[in-house]
Amino acid sequence: MNQTIRILAALAEPTRFEAMRLLWDGREHCVCELMKVLDKGQSTMSRHMTALKKAGLVVDRRDAQWVRYRRNPDLPSFVVTLIEAAFKNAKESKNLPARRACRKAA
């Protein structure tokens, strides 16, 4: 699988997308902070962060019992452009009317 597809697949999951938004500021964030902001348990957050790490989007550092994550500072410029476009599009999409679910025929 090529790098672009791995990145898009990792970001397609809403929790991972929101985690990347939080990490996009370039600072380190403790996994406990991500858990609190995203309202996720430790095992769920750990699984999502592992997926982002495998995609090459984040780097981590162990700090006692916690793991601290930050955006990978070595992301290629095309990846940065791709992610920033996704964030911008998501922000603009929030202003669109909500889609209504299709009803099954009775």
CORNORDA-V186190 format. One record per run of one state. SS is the DSSP state (h for helix, s for strand, l for the rest). FROM is the first residue (numbers start at 1). LEN is the number of residues. If there is no record, write none. Layout:
ss->(SS & SS)
from->(FROM & FROM)
len->(LEN & LEN)
This chain:
ss->(l & h & l & h & l & s & h & l & h & l & s & l & s & l & h & l)
from->(1 & 3 & 12 & 14 & 24 & 29 & 31 & 39 & 42 & 55 & 58 & 64 & 66 & 72 & 77 & 94)
len->(2 & 9 & 2 & 10 & 5 & 2 & 8 & 3 & 13 & 3 & 6 & 2 & 6 & 5 & 17 & 13)
